[in-house]
Amino acid sequence: MTELPVAFLGTFESLRMGPTFARGRRDERAGHVRSLTISSSLVVAQVRGPDDPRAFRSRIAVRAFGASEWAALEASLAKEARFTAQLLDGRMPAGIGDVFAAAGLSLVPLSLDEVALDCTCERWPMPCIHLAATCYALARSFQEDPFGAFAWRGRGRDELLSHLRELRSAIAVTSSAPPAPASSPASHPDDLGDVADFWGPAVPSAVPAGGRPGAASRPDALLDQLDPPPLAEGGRPIADVLRPAYLALPDE
């Protein structure tokens, strides 16, 4: 969890304002940051150092992420079960910064171009001692409650966890659904099969020399495959009467 506060403080300590930030660190440790509130895009603190006649209001503002950015981030977070589990447990997962980096974003500001600073003390240069103390108080708050970093970027704890639960549930349902059975042409109720198979013999006959695949081996086979009609000629069944004619047909 220390990676976020370290990254955040590194943004300001890179200003090479050693004395100012050393004083701000001492004031924060001494409890001179009287209040600290985090809301979407804005941190506000009341700071009164030992030499101050009154408390001064210090503010640090960042850009809150939009709805589409948060939707993409939450979808990426939900894909990793450990991210959701650790956040539900109130812990900031290690490596979560990579999810934001993959989206071209950062959970905490990594550049002074991302922040706006002001303090009612109006002392220069900025950041003043009060803002420095506020930075250290904010970093400490991230250690105590990692959801403050999300709130600062526009997503409160309850809303974030609710969305992650819903996304994880959807993933679980999808992964547990049985695969759709493969459709088989032979088992389809509307499939009548090959007409040649319907009329032909149950066991395919050999292909006669010079014939075509699937052709019957005897021209009169059709007479044996159909129910004999109730007709007779001279006392002979009609099938026997017709058989010589069928046998005389040439093979095609």
Secondary structure in CASP SS format (residue, H / E / C, confidence):
PFRMAT SS
TARGET T0000
AUTHOR 0000-0000-0000
METHOD secondary structure of the structure
MODEL  1
M C 1.00
T C 1.00
E H 1.00
L H 1.00
P H 1.00
V H 1.00
A H 1.00
F H 1.00
L H 1.00
G H 1.00
T H 1.00
F H 1.00
E H 1.00
S C 1.00
L C 1.00
R C 1.00
M C 1.00
G H 1.00
P H 1.00
T H 1.00
F H 1.00
A H 1.00
R H 1.00
G H 1.00
R H 1.00
R H 1.00
D H 1.00
E H 1.00
R H 1.00
A C 1.00
G C 1.00
H C 1.00
V E 1.00
R E 1.00
S E 1.00
L E 1.00
T E 1.00
I E 1.00
S E 1.00
S C 1.00
S C 1.00
L E 1.00
V E 1.00
V E 1.00
A E 1.00
Q E 1.00
V E 1.00
R C 1.00
G C 1.00
P C 1.00
D C 1.00
D C 1.00
P C 1.00
R C 1.00
A C 1.00
F E 1.00
R E 1.00
S E 1.00
R E 1.00
I E 1.00
A E 1.00
V C 1.00
R C 1.00
A C 1.00
F C 1.00
G C 1.00
A H 1.00
S H 1.00
E H 1.00
W H 1.00
A H 1.00
A H 1.00
L H 1.00
E H 1.00
A H 1.00
S H 1.00
L H 1.00
A H 1.00
K H 1.00
E C 1.00
A H 1.00
R H 1.00
F H 1.00
T H 1.00
A H 1.00
Q H 1.00
L H 1.00
L H 1.00
D C 1.00
G C 1.00
R C 1.00
M C 1.00
P C 1.00
A C 1.00
G C 1.00
I H 1.00
G H 1.00
D H 1.00
V H 1.00
F H 1.00
A H 1.00
A H 1.00
A C 1.00
G C 1.00
L C 1.00
S C 1.00
L C 1.00
V C 1.00
P C 1.00
L C 1.00
S C 1.00
L H 1.00
D H 1.00
E H 1.00
V C 1.00
A E 1.00
L E 1.00
D E 1.00
C E 1.00
T C 1.00
C C 1.00
E C 1.00
R C 1.00
W C 1.00
P C 1.00
M C 1.00
P C 1.00
C C 1.00
I H 1.00
H H 1.00
L H 1.00
A H 1.00
A H 1.00
T H 1.00
C H 1.00
Y H 1.00
A H 1.00
L H 1.00
A H 1.00
R H 1.00
S H 1.00
F H 1.00
Q H 1.00
E H 1.00
D C 1.00
P C 1.00
F H 1.00
G H 1.00
A H 1.00
F H 1.00
A H 1.00
W H 1.00
R C 1.00
G C 1.00
R C 1.00
G C 1.00
R H 1.00
D H 1.00
E H 1.00
L H 1.00
L H 1.00
S H 1.00
H H 1.00
L H 1.00
R H 1.00
E H 1.00
L H 1.00
R H 1.00
S H 1.00
A H 1.00
I H 1.00
A H 1.00
V H 1.00
T H 1.00
S H 1.00
S H 1.00
A C 1.00
P C 1.00
P C 1.00
A C 1.00
P C 1.00
A C 1.00
S C 1.00
S C 1.00
P C 1.00
A C 1.00
S C 1.00
H C 1.00
P C 1.00
D C 1.00
D C 1.00
L C 1.00
G C 1.00
D C 1.00
V H 1.00
A H 1.00
D H 1.00
F H 1.00
W H 1.00
G C 1.00
P C 1.00
A C 1.00
V C 1.00
P C 1.00
S C 1.00
A C 1.00
V C 1.00
P C 1.00
A C 1.00
G C 1.00
G C 1.00
R C 1.00
P C 1.00
G C 1.00
A C 1.00
A C 1.00
S C 1.00
R C 1.00
P C 1.00
D C 1.00
A H 1.00
L H 1.00
L H 1.00
D H 1.00
Q H 1.00
L C 1.00
D C 1.00
P C 1.00
P C 1.00
P C 1.00
L C 1.00
A E 1.00
E E 1.00
G C 1.00
G C 1.00
R E 1.00
P E 1.00
I H 1.00
A H 1.00
D H 1.00
V H 1.00
L H 1.00
R H 1.00
P H 1.00
A H 1.00
Y H 1.00
L H 1.00
A C 1.00
L C 1.00
P C 1.00
D C 1.00
E C 1.00
END
